[in-house]
Amino acid sequence: MNEELDFIIDSTRELMENSILHLEKEFRNIRAGKASPAMLGNVTVDYYGSQTPLAQIANVSTMDAHTITVQPWEKQMLHGIEKAIMIANLGFNPMNNGDIIIINVPVLTEERRRELSKQAKAATEFAKVSIRNGRREAMSEIKKAEASEDMKANAEIDIQKLTDAFIAEVDNHYKIKDQEIMKV
């Protein structure tokens, strides 16, 4: 096939893969009731005048399915970390015992599960739109490419197959996440 068409297909594939990666990142931020250190992934703490990710100044781990522990490497950071978790507005109430911070992750209510499912669906739709936009741009570039009509038609078929495959992958990710959210 024409090098220009190969480049268009490869760059479109990369764009679609990035859409999937973004969706997976969004899904990691949607908690499904089970405690995970990733829940505190966006928390930044004022560490000697600069905003530093929590994972760089403390050990974040889970004791069980409903408890996250944060053990700072410097004890004087306990109050700053506790404050940063409250400011992050994650719905957690951290408890400080003088050595570590303990966070009890509340069990999700049915109503909250439905809200999280809607949030996951919205992220899924955003990923689909991104993939379709990639297809639209690729089709436009193929039409402008200098190649035979047969080669352009084959490239368009390849782009459509890519789009279908990535849309199916997005749907599969949503199905798995929705089951995880709705599982009591």
GIRATA-V269219 format. One record per backbone hydrogen bond with DSSP energy under -1.0 kcal/mol. CO is the residue of the C=O (numbers start at 0). NH is the residue of the N-H. If there is no record, write none. Layout:
CO_NH, CO_NH
This chain:
1_5, 2_6, 3_7, 4_8, 5_9, 6_10, 7_11, 8_12, 9_13, 10_14, 11_15, 12_16, 13_17, 14_18, 15_19, 16_20, 17_21, 18_22, 19_23, 20_24, 21_25, 22_26, 23_27, 24_28, 35_38, 36_39, 37_40, 39_42, 42_53, 44_46, 44_51, 46_49, 49_46, 51_44, 52_55, 53_56, 53_57, 56_72, 58_70, 60_68, 63_66, 64_34, 65_104, 66_62, 67_102, 68_60, 69_100, 70_58, 73_76, 74_77, 76_80, 77_81, 78_82, 79_83, 80_84, 81_85, 82_86, 83_87, 85_88, 94_101, 99_96, 100_69, 101_94, 102_67, 108_112, 109_113, 110_114, 111_115, 112_116, 113_117, 114_118, 115_119, 116_120, 117_121, 118_122, 119_123, 120_124, 121_125, 122_126, 123_127, 124_128, 125_129, 126_130, 127_131, 128_132, 129_133, 130_134, 131_135, 132_136, 133_137, 134_138, 135_139, 136_140, 137_141, 138_142, 139_143, 140_144, 144_146, 147_151, 148_152, 149_153, 150_154, 151_155, 152_156, 153_157, 154_158, 155_159, 156_160, 157_161, 158_162, 159_163, 160_164, 161_165, 162_166, 163_167, 164_168, 165_169, 166_170, 167_171, 168_172, 169_173, 170_174, 171_175, 172_176, 173_177, 174_178, 175_179, 176_180, 177_181, 178_182
